[in-house]
Amino acid sequence: MPTPATPDAAARRSATELPRQLGLFSAIAVLVGSTIGSGIFRSPAGIADKLPGPAPMLIVWSVGGLFALCGALTLAELAGALPQTGGMYAYIREGWGRLPAFLFGWTELLLVRAAALGAISITFAEYALRGLGFDPSLEPHATYARFLAAGTIGFMATVNVVGLRYGSLVQNLTTIAKYGGLLIIIALAFALGLPKTGGHFTPAVPPGSFSVSAFGLALVSVLWAFDGWADLSKVGGEVKDPRRNLPRGIVLGTLAVIAIYLLANLAYLSVLPIEEIRTARLVAADVAERLVGPVGVTLVSLTVLVSTFGSINGSMLTGPRIFFALADDRLFFPQVAKVHPKYQTPYVAIGLAAALGIGFVLLRSFEQLADIFVTASLVFYILGVSAIFPLRRRADWNPSVRVPLYPVVPVLFIGATLFLIVNALLDPGARWGTVAVLGVIALGIPVYHATVGRRSAA
């Protein structure tokens, strides 16, 4: 049976507690801003290529949204009962014990956070260079893109060290801008494009447009676009009135993302046929250019830049809190749990996340980073969401909200996530990358027993 946090551990956390500064709007902005990055602009082409039919494409986005909502509804109960810094880390620790919690922190440290920062920042850098008239796929501009991405990570780390208030302000502004930019594109597509084309919704399921294997691979890309629904929980220790605002922020933010993603895909199909979407690397730009010419391309480019910039900030705002919580529980170097005496931020954890992100972005491509991030995240989404089962059996369990349709909602999420992992292991193109990621996770077990596990036993 897992060992819950001890009173001594609780005392240590109170000694390094971060101030609660995030209200409900800022909490929603953290989730929405962390989620809407490059996915809705970059993923539709690959998804349409795997499922080249209007109905299969829309269904896979709907299913991805449903799974994200199932995870968010479960997380709302966990966050309301355990409003602690680190989020998923705290739920895994309380539900399954210190070893699984260590493995989560180990994986976040070595794979997830650095890969996420790298993938988002390199997308930002590529579009910034493209907006200046340079081709980031050609040298020397490809190298310049990597250095620009690294510099952006360093800049956002500095903003978040200076204070949560500044990081939150950046998040609020970029979230409003990116959501507003998407709404403008959607409105133009429905107002100008749909009356001319009548939409490209038929035939709904062309021959060869659906298979279970292709659906699973497409769903991985969709979940990459939806990833971020758990990020608000990572700053749970800094949200005001957390028993009320954390569950509301998680659910409302996830619903806002689902709505804008489904509307965006309907808008794309209102202007472009599925065959054109399959080859459109930046489908929103193609839609806007078709509607209003070069001005539309400029609008989309600015929206993508703001979107990815906000996502870098969101990742830097939330991810380091996991390292902070890990160190505060004495499962990592204690210096990482230091709070800046002036700015009241986990500055060592933020610096560590930035250094790893910069290293990854200089050494790996976008595709490699995205694959690492998604595969490693799925394993711990299962552990985090499934923590609801042992925690509900605790006599002192007192959440502010409860999962509707329990246990169907968490079981649905866990089953879908397991399907994706198995599908990746069976797919020849993804198999060995998945095995490598799982191997890195498993390597954390002997590391734990040789280090912090041995100290705990003593």
Secondary structure as a PSIPRED ss2 file (coil, helix, strand):
# PSIPRED VFORMAT (PSIPRED V4.0)

   1 M C   1.000  0.000  0.000
   2 P C   1.000  0.000  0.000
   3 T C   1.000  0.000  0.000
   4 P C   1.000  0.000  0.000
   5 A C   1.000  0.000  0.000
   6 T C   1.000  0.000  0.000
   7 P H   0.000  1.000  0.000
   8 D H   0.000  1.000  0.000
   9 A H   0.000  1.000  0.000
  10 A H   0.000  1.000  0.000
  11 A H   0.000  1.000  0.000
  12 R H   0.000  1.000  0.000
  13 R H   0.000  1.000  0.000
  14 S H   0.000  1.000  0.000
  15 A H   0.000  1.000  0.000
  16 T C   1.000  0.000  0.000
  17 E C   1.000  0.000  0.000
  18 L C   1.000  0.000  0.000
  19 P C   1.000  0.000  0.000
  20 R C   1.000  0.000  0.000
  21 Q C   1.000  0.000  0.000
  22 L E   0.000  0.000  1.000
  23 G C   1.000  0.000  0.000
  24 L H   0.000  1.000  0.000
  25 F H   0.000  1.000  0.000
  26 S H   0.000  1.000  0.000
  27 A H   0.000  1.000  0.000
  28 I H   0.000  1.000  0.000
  29 A H   0.000  1.000  0.000
  30 V H   0.000  1.000  0.000
  31 L H   0.000  1.000  0.000
  32 V H   0.000  1.000  0.000
  33 G H   0.000  1.000  0.000
  34 S H   0.000  1.000  0.000
  35 T H   0.000  1.000  0.000
  36 I C   1.000  0.000  0.000
  37 G C   1.000  0.000  0.000
  38 S C   1.000  0.000  0.000
  39 G H   0.000  1.000  0.000
  40 I H   0.000  1.000  0.000
  41 F H   0.000  1.000  0.000
  42 R H   0.000  1.000  0.000
  43 S H   0.000  1.000  0.000
  44 P H   0.000  1.000  0.000
  45 A H   0.000  1.000  0.000
  46 G H   0.000  1.000  0.000
  47 I H   0.000  1.000  0.000
  48 A H   0.000  1.000  0.000
  49 D H   0.000  1.000  0.000
  50 K H   0.000  1.000  0.000
  51 L C   1.000  0.000  0.000
  52 P C   1.000  0.000  0.000
  53 G C   1.000  0.000  0.000
  54 P H   0.000  1.000  0.000
  55 A H   0.000  1.000  0.000
  56 P H   0.000  1.000  0.000
  57 M H   0.000  1.000  0.000
  58 L H   0.000  1.000  0.000
  59 I H   0.000  1.000  0.000
  60 V H   0.000  1.000  0.000
  61 W H   0.000  1.000  0.000
  62 S H   0.000  1.000  0.000
  63 V H   0.000  1.000  0.000
  64 G H   0.000  1.000  0.000
  65 G H   0.000  1.000  0.000
  66 L H   0.000  1.000  0.000
  67 F H   0.000  1.000  0.000
  68 A H   0.000  1.000  0.000
  69 L H   0.000  1.000  0.000
  70 C H   0.000  1.000  0.000
  71 G H   0.000  1.000  0.000
  72 A H   0.000  1.000  0.000
  73 L H   0.000  1.000  0.000
  74 T H   0.000  1.000  0.000
  75 L H   0.000  1.000  0.000
  76 A H   0.000  1.000  0.000
  77 E H   0.000  1.000  0.000
  78 L H   0.000  1.000  0.000
  79 A H   0.000  1.000  0.000
  80 G H   0.000  1.000  0.000
  81 A H   0.000  1.000  0.000
  82 L C   1.000  0.000  0.000
  83 P C   1.000  0.000  0.000
  84 Q C   1.000  0.000  0.000
  85 T E   0.000  0.000  1.000
  86 G C   1.000  0.000  0.000
  87 G C   1.000  0.000  0.000
  88 M H   0.000  1.000  0.000
  89 Y H   0.000  1.000  0.000
  90 A H   0.000  1.000  0.000
  91 Y H   0.000  1.000  0.000
  92 I H   0.000  1.000  0.000
  93 R H   0.000  1.000  0.000
  94 E H   0.000  1.000  0.000
  95 G H   0.000  1.000  0.000
  96 W H   0.000  1.000  0.000
  97 G C   1.000  0.000  0.000
  98 R H   0.000  1.000  0.000
  99 L H   0.000  1.000  0.000
 100 P H   0.000  1.000  0.000
 101 A H   0.000  1.000  0.000
 102 F H   0.000  1.000  0.000
 103 L H   0.000  1.000  0.000
 104 F H   0.000  1.000  0.000
 105 G H   0.000  1.000  0.000
 106 W H   0.000  1.000  0.000
 107 T H   0.000  1.000  0.000
 108 E H   0.000  1.000  0.000
 109 L H   0.000  1.000  0.000
 110 L H   0.000  1.000  0.000
 111 L H   0.000  1.000  0.000
 112 V H   0.000  1.000  0.000
 113 R H   0.000  1.000  0.000
 114 A H   0.000  1.000  0.000
 115 A H   0.000  1.000  0.000
 116 A H   0.000  1.000  0.000
 117 L H   0.000  1.000  0.000
 118 G H   0.000  1.000  0.000
 119 A H   0.000  1.000  0.000
 120 I H   0.000  1.000  0.000
 121 S H   0.000  1.000  0.000
 122 I H   0.000  1.000  0.000
 123 T H   0.000  1.000  0.000
 124 F H   0.000  1.000  0.000
 125 A H   0.000  1.000  0.000
 126 E H   0.000  1.000  0.000
 127 Y H   0.000  1.000  0.000
 128 A H   0.000  1.000  0.000
 129 L H   0.000  1.000  0.000
 130 R H   0.000  1.000  0.000
 131 G H   0.000  1.000  0.000
 132 L C   1.000  0.000  0.000
 133 G C   1.000  0.000  0.000
 134 F C   1.000  0.000  0.000
 135 D C   1.000  0.000  0.000
 136 P C   1.000  0.000  0.000
 137 S C   1.000  0.000  0.000
 138 L C   1.000  0.000  0.000
 139 E C   1.000  0.000  0.000
 140 P C   1.000  0.000  0.000
 141 H H   0.000  1.000  0.000
 142 A H   0.000  1.000  0.000
 143 T H   0.000  1.000  0.000
 144 Y H   0.000  1.000  0.000
 145 A H   0.000  1.000  0.000
 146 R H   0.000  1.000  0.000
 147 F H   0.000  1.000  0.000
 148 L H   0.000  1.000  0.000
 149 A H   0.000  1.000  0.000
 150 A H   0.000  1.000  0.000
 151 G H   0.000  1.000  0.000
 152 T H   0.000  1.000  0.000
 153 I H   0.000  1.000  0.000
 154 G H   0.000  1.000  0.000
 155 F H   0.000  1.000  0.000
 156 M H   0.000  1.000  0.000
 157 A H   0.000  1.000  0.000
 158 T H   0.000  1.000  0.000
 159 V H   0.000  1.000  0.000
 160 N H   0.000  1.000  0.000
 161 V H   0.000  1.000  0.000
 162 V H   0.000  1.000  0.000
 163 G C   1.000  0.000  0.000
 164 L H   0.000  1.000  0.000
 165 R H   0.000  1.000  0.000
 166 Y H   0.000  1.000  0.000
 167 G H   0.000  1.000  0.000
 168 S H   0.000  1.000  0.000
 169 L H   0.000  1.000  0.000
 170 V H   0.000  1.000  0.000
 171 Q H   0.000  1.000  0.000
 172 N H   0.000  1.000  0.000
 173 L H   0.000  1.000  0.000
 174 T H   0.000  1.000  0.000
 175 T H   0.000  1.000  0.000
 176 I H   0.000  1.000  0.000
 177 A H   0.000  1.000  0.000
 178 K H   0.000  1.000  0.000
 179 Y H   0.000  1.000  0.000
 180 G H   0.000  1.000  0.000
 181 G H   0.000  1.000  0.000
 182 L H   0.000  1.000  0.000
 183 L H   0.000  1.000  0.000
 184 I H   0.000  1.000  0.000
 185 I H   0.000  1.000  0.000
 186 I H   0.000  1.000  0.000
 187 A H   0.000  1.000  0.000
 188 L H   0.000  1.000  0.000
 189 A H   0.000  1.000  0.000
 190 F H   0.000  1.000  0.000
 191 A H   0.000  1.000  0.000
 192 L H   0.000  1.000  0.000
 193 G H   0.000  1.000  0.000
 194 L H   0.000  1.000  0.000
 195 P H   0.000  1.000  0.000
 196 K H   0.000  1.000  0.000
 197 T H   0.000  1.000  0.000
 198 G C   1.000  0.000  0.000
 199 G C   1.000  0.000  0.000
 200 H C   1.000  0.000  0.000
 201 F C   1.000  0.000  0.000
 202 T C   1.000  0.000  0.000
 203 P C   1.000  0.000  0.000
 204 A C   1.000  0.000  0.000
 205 V C   1.000  0.000  0.000
 206 P C   1.000  0.000  0.000
 207 P C   1.000  0.000  0.000
 208 G C   1.000  0.000  0.000
 209 S C   1.000  0.000  0.000
 210 F C   1.000  0.000  0.000
 211 S C   1.000  0.000  0.000
 212 V H   0.000  1.000  0.000
 213 S H   0.000  1.000  0.000
 214 A H   0.000  1.000  0.000
 215 F H   0.000  1.000  0.000
 216 G H   0.000  1.000  0.000
 217 L H   0.000  1.000  0.000
 218 A H   0.000  1.000  0.000
 219 L H   0.000  1.000  0.000
 220 V H   0.000  1.000  0.000
 221 S H   0.000  1.000  0.000
 222 V H   0.000  1.000  0.000
 223 L H   0.000  1.000  0.000
 224 W H   0.000  1.000  0.000
 225 A H   0.000  1.000  0.000
 226 F H   0.000  1.000  0.000
 227 D C   1.000  0.000  0.000
 228 G C   1.000  0.000  0.000
 229 W C   1.000  0.000  0.000
 230 A C   1.000  0.000  0.000
 231 D H   0.000  1.000  0.000
 232 L H   0.000  1.000  0.000
 233 S H   0.000  1.000  0.000
 234 K H   0.000  1.000  0.000
 235 V E   0.000  0.000  1.000
 236 G H   0.000  1.000  0.000
 237 G H   0.000  1.000  0.000
 238 E H   0.000  1.000  0.000
 239 V E   0.000  0.000  1.000
 240 K C   1.000  0.000  0.000
 241 D C   1.000  0.000  0.000
 242 P H   0.000  1.000  0.000
 243 R H   0.000  1.000  0.000
 244 R H   0.000  1.000  0.000
 245 N H   0.000  1.000  0.000
 246 L H   0.000  1.000  0.000
 247 P H   0.000  1.000  0.000
 248 R H   0.000  1.000  0.000
 249 G H   0.000  1.000  0.000
 250 I H   0.000  1.000  0.000
 251 V H   0.000  1.000  0.000
 252 L H   0.000  1.000  0.000
 253 G H   0.000  1.000  0.000
 254 T H   0.000  1.000  0.000
 255 L H   0.000  1.000  0.000
 256 A H   0.000  1.000  0.000
 257 V H   0.000  1.000  0.000
 258 I H   0.000  1.000  0.000
 259 A H   0.000  1.000  0.000
 260 I H   0.000  1.000  0.000
 261 Y H   0.000  1.000  0.000
 262 L H   0.000  1.000  0.000
 263 L H   0.000  1.000  0.000
 264 A H   0.000  1.000  0.000
 265 N H   0.000  1.000  0.000
 266 L H   0.000  1.000  0.000
 267 A H   0.000  1.000  0.000
 268 Y H   0.000  1.000  0.000
 269 L H   0.000  1.000  0.000
 270 S H   0.000  1.000  0.000
 271 V H   0.000  1.000  0.000
 272 L C   1.000  0.000  0.000
 273 P C   1.000  0.000  0.000
 274 I H   0.000  1.000  0.000
 275 E H   0.000  1.000  0.000
 276 E H   0.000  1.000  0.000
 277 I H   0.000  1.000  0.000
 278 R H   0.000  1.000  0.000
 279 T C   1.000  0.000  0.000
 280 A C   1.000  0.000  0.000
 281 R C   1.000  0.000  0.000
 282 L C   1.000  0.000  0.000
 283 V H   0.000  1.000  0.000
 284 A H   0.000  1.000  0.000
 285 A H   0.000  1.000  0.000
 286 D H   0.000  1.000  0.000
 287 V H   0.000  1.000  0.000
 288 A H   0.000  1.000  0.000
 289 E H   0.000  1.000  0.000
 290 R H   0.000  1.000  0.000
 291 L H   0.000  1.000  0.000
 292 V H   0.000  1.000  0.000
 293 G C   1.000  0.000  0.000
 294 P H   0.000  1.000  0.000
 295 V H   0.000  1.000  0.000
 296 G H   0.000  1.000  0.000
 297 V H   0.000  1.000  0.000
 298 T H   0.000  1.000  0.000
 299 L H   0.000  1.000  0.000
 300 V H   0.000  1.000  0.000
 301 S H   0.000  1.000  0.000
 302 L H   0.000  1.000  0.000
 303 T H   0.000  1.000  0.000
 304 V H   0.000  1.000  0.000
 305 L H   0.000  1.000  0.000
 306 V H   0.000  1.000  0.000
 307 S H   0.000  1.000  0.000
 308 T H   0.000  1.000  0.000
 309 F H   0.000  1.000  0.000
 310 G H   0.000  1.000  0.000
 311 S H   0.000  1.000  0.000
 312 I H   0.000  1.000  0.000
 313 N H   0.000  1.000  0.000
 314 G H   0.000  1.000  0.000
 315 S H   0.000  1.000  0.000
 316 M H   0.000  1.000  0.000
 317 L H   0.000  1.000  0.000
 318 T H   0.000  1.000  0.000
 319 G C   1.000  0.000  0.000
 320 P H   0.000  1.000  0.000
 321 R H   0.000  1.000  0.000
 322 I H   0.000  1.000  0.000
 323 F H   0.000  1.000  0.000
 324 F H   0.000  1.000  0.000
 325 A H   0.000  1.000  0.000
 326 L H   0.000  1.000  0.000
 327 A H   0.000  1.000  0.000
 328 D H   0.000  1.000  0.000
 329 D C   1.000  0.000  0.000
 330 R C   1.000  0.000  0.000
 331 L C   1.000  0.000  0.000
 332 F C   1.000  0.000  0.000
 333 F C   1.000  0.000  0.000
 334 P H   0.000  1.000  0.000
 335 Q H   0.000  1.000  0.000
 336 V H   0.000  1.000  0.000
 337 A H   0.000  1.000  0.000
 338 K C   1.000  0.000  0.000
 339 V C   1.000  0.000  0.000
 340 H C   1.000  0.000  0.000
 341 P C   1.000  0.000  0.000
 342 K C   1.000  0.000  0.000
 343 Y C   1.000  0.000  0.000
 344 Q C   1.000  0.000  0.000
 345 T C   1.000  0.000  0.000
 346 P C   1.000  0.000  0.000
 347 Y H   0.000  1.000  0.000
 348 V H   0.000  1.000  0.000
 349 A H   0.000  1.000  0.000
 350 I H   0.000  1.000  0.000
 351 G H   0.000  1.000  0.000
 352 L H   0.000  1.000  0.000
 353 A H   0.000  1.000  0.000
 354 A H   0.000  1.000  0.000
 355 A H   0.000  1.000  0.000
 356 L H   0.000  1.000  0.000
 357 G H   0.000  1.000  0.000
 358 I H   0.000  1.000  0.000
 359 G H   0.000  1.000  0.000
 360 F H   0.000  1.000  0.000
 361 V H   0.000  1.000  0.000
 362 L H   0.000  1.000  0.000
 363 L H   0.000  1.000  0.000
 364 R C   1.000  0.000  0.000
 365 S C   1.000  0.000  0.000
 366 F H   0.000  1.000  0.000
 367 E H   0.000  1.000  0.000
 368 Q H   0.000  1.000  0.000
 369 L H   0.000  1.000  0.000
 370 A H   0.000  1.000  0.000
 371 D H   0.000  1.000  0.000
 372 I H   0.000  1.000  0.000
 373 F H   0.000  1.000  0.000
 374 V H   0.000  1.000  0.000
 375 T H   0.000  1.000  0.000
 376 A H   0.000  1.000  0.000
 377 S H   0.000  1.000  0.000
 378 L H   0.000  1.000  0.000
 379 V H   0.000  1.000  0.000
 380 F H   0.000  1.000  0.000
 381 Y H   0.000  1.000  0.000
 382 I H   0.000  1.000  0.000
 383 L H   0.000  1.000  0.000
 384 G H   0.000  1.000  0.000
 385 V H   0.000  1.000  0.000
 386 S H   0.000  1.000  0.000
 387 A C   1.000  0.000  0.000
 388 I H   0.000  1.000  0.000
 389 F H   0.000  1.000  0.000
 390 P H   0.000  1.000  0.000
 391 L H   0.000  1.000  0.000
 392 R H   0.000  1.000  0.000
 393 R C   1.000  0.000  0.000
 394 R C   1.000  0.000  0.000
 395 A C   1.000  0.000  0.000
 396 D C   1.000  0.000  0.000
 397 W C   1.000  0.000  0.000
 398 N C   1.000  0.000  0.000
 399 P C   1.000  0.000  0.000
 400 S C   1.000  0.000  0.000
 401 V C   1.000  0.000  0.000
 402 R C   1.000  0.000  0.000
 403 V C   1.000  0.000  0.000
 404 P C   1.000  0.000  0.000
 405 L C   1.000  0.000  0.000
 406 Y C   1.000  0.000  0.000
 407 P C   1.000  0.000  0.000
 408 V H   0.000  1.000  0.000
 409 V H   0.000  1.000  0.000
 410 P H   0.000  1.000  0.000
 411 V H   0.000  1.000  0.000
 412 L H   0.000  1.000  0.000
 413 F H   0.000  1.000  0.000
 414 I H   0.000  1.000  0.000
 415 G H   0.000  1.000  0.000
 416 A H   0.000  1.000  0.000
 417 T H   0.000  1.000  0.000
 418 L H   0.000  1.000  0.000
 419 F H   0.000  1.000  0.000
 420 L H   0.000  1.000  0.000
 421 I H   0.000  1.000  0.000
 422 V H   0.000  1.000  0.000
 423 N H   0.000  1.000  0.000
 424 A H   0.000  1.000  0.000
 425 L H   0.000  1.000  0.000
 426 L H   0.000  1.000  0.000
 427 D C   1.000  0.000  0.000
 428 P C   1.000  0.000  0.000
 429 G C   1.000  0.000  0.000
 430 A C   1.000  0.000  0.000
 431 R H   0.000  1.000  0.000
 432 W H   0.000  1.000  0.000
 433 G H   0.000  1.000  0.000
 434 T H   0.000  1.000  0.000
 435 V H   0.000  1.000  0.000
 436 A H   0.000  1.000  0.000
 437 V H   0.000  1.000  0.000
 438 L H   0.000  1.000  0.000
 439 G H   0.000  1.000  0.000
 440 V H   0.000  1.000  0.000
 441 I H   0.000  1.000  0.000
 442 A H   0.000  1.000  0.000
 443 L H   0.000  1.000  0.000
 444 G H   0.000  1.000  0.000
 445 I H   0.000  1.000  0.000
 446 P H   0.000  1.000  0.000
 447 V H   0.000  1.000  0.000
 448 Y H   0.000  1.000  0.000
 449 H H   0.000  1.000  0.000
 450 A H   0.000  1.000  0.000
 451 T C   1.000  0.000  0.000
 452 V H   0.000  1.000  0.000
 453 G H   0.000  1.000  0.000
 454 R H   0.000  1.000  0.000
 455 R H   0.000  1.000  0.000
 456 S H   0.000  1.000  0.000
 457 A H   0.000  1.000  0.000
 458 A C   1.000  0.000  0.000
